[in-house]
Amino acid sequence: MRHKFQQVLDKIHEFLYGHDQPDQTESNSLTATIEEAIQKQTAVHLILSETSFTGDIIKYDQQRQQIIVKNFAKNVTRIIRISDIQRLRFVPSTVQTAQKNRFKKE
């Protein structure tokens, strides 16, 4: 019970005063996922603060901490900062194939 109360106090403190240090494990797993997607040439679905985007990662600029993503139709390209990404997931291969086939026909 005491442990739970301490966790609640810690969360309230973080909310009121901000984080003391950025969460490095989240950014490390994000960069590992990005590098894996580039290596496997797998499409990703990115969830940002107000929008989402699905497509292939074209380039990962580690110096500027940003990625360049192109959608399935290859007509929209976005430059996204790593810090803006809330969630990044791989697109299943079946969905990726269906989307690419759909845009080839149009």
Order of alpha helices (4+ residues) and beta strands (2+ residues): alpha-alpha-beta-beta-beta-beta-beta-alpha
